[in-house]
């Protein structure tokens, strides 16, 4: 009987240890056993002193772990990108995100719940020496890092005890810090967007009457036939005359980070949304349109939506909470595009922001695909790119229909990376550690393009304003123009990207996330 009881006690302690380990992983932190033992120590102490307080702490750790695990296991600990995405994401997008999680996430969540329930059965009676030892171990392991930092800083009065590496403490510290940064930036964006821009452009040439800029969503170029994918999902882009960039990399691997760093001028310490591509074009004499299939929520508008609202004519298909809950394909934008393309005396810039291939891809295509490739999501993803290619073709045809001098620039905000590669659940999601999350299509065409040219020189979205101003034929003193971006000239500084932590990093330091060999090996044309 005593042996059985001892085995049961040891089993519950093992369950508690496993529960803490999975909870730390679910919060997005690297598993460090020093912190697992630290949390284990304090929970054992709580169990010894008051079982109800112990229950509360175990339940809270489990609850937070379960709630955050979809983000933590796939994107890491709380940072500016994850907290910002939470603020700017609507209910429908959140449900789509959850539905597309890899099976591993659900297994971890299930294990956390089971181990949490078993951990409630922990019963220990500690001796005085054990209490002293566990208490000292917890204090030293949990708070040694911030205390050490305090000493090394010369006893700086700004000492923060919450700067502990213990995930149970660090998580809330990171959430608060990231939220404050995102909210501060949101407030600053809302204020600065009201300010007058600082542009003083000089028009170099009036080559075209109509400039069309199409912003795609979540497109990996290696999933496009125009860039070597073995399935013919880009018939228009394959043959259209123009300049196709083969080494363009996005500014970042998520929409908000990428487009704010591409479409607006970066000051000494922050991005100035009032100095955007829209205000630049307006200052240069363009009538501007922003036609979007991405959301506008008014009270908590994303920085990209704020840029869009600067245009002379603004159309958001998903405007407000009701429209956010229903899917609208990108071809619903065409009536607004056709209206914008009607010839006028004034030159114009038409920006079209697609929903494109945003995860989950089968939502974008209403579950339809032309050919099954490894999984339904991958099949739908390939189809979503085909839909975008068709839309680009329709826009070009409509522009030609009006017999105007026009040019169109198409690029995607970012790519994606594999999850569950090689399985029936193979999917693509946001990630900032792989090159393919930044490798996107970039193409320029127009009414006067008579041949096709490859631009193989590397270009970074962090220098998009230079390329944009060159494209629309203007010069602005705040935008560097020391290199011809729409050419094969080797321009400096084209190897940088922005991570989810909003830090600049060398693109070459990223990993490779190569296409699934099972798909590439198929004869599918």
ABEGO torsion letter per residue (X at the ends): XAAAAAAAAAAAAAAAAAAAAAAAAAAGBBBBAAAAAAAAAAAAAAAAABAAAAAAAAAAAAAAAAAAAAAAAAAEBBBAAAAAAAAABBAAAAAAAAAABBAAAAAAAAAAAAAAAAAAABBBBBBAAAAAAAAAAAAAAAAAAAAAAAAAAGGBAABBAAABABAAAAAAAAAAAAAAAAAAAAAAAAAAAABBBABBBBBABBABABBBBBBBBGBBAAABAAAGBABBABAAAAABBEBBBAABBBABABAAAAAAAAABBBBAABBBAABBAAAAAAAAGBBBBBBBABBBAGABBBAAAAAAAABABBBBABBEAAAAABBBBAAAAAAAAAAAABBBABBBBBBBBBAEABOBAAAAAGGBBABBBGBAAAAAAAAAAAAAAAAAAAAAAAAAAAGBBBBBBBBBABBBBBBGBGBAABBBBBBAABAAAABBBBBBBEAABABBBBBABBBBAAAAAAAAAAAAGBBBAABBAABBABBABBBBGAABBBBAAGBBBBAAABBBBBBBAAAAABBAX
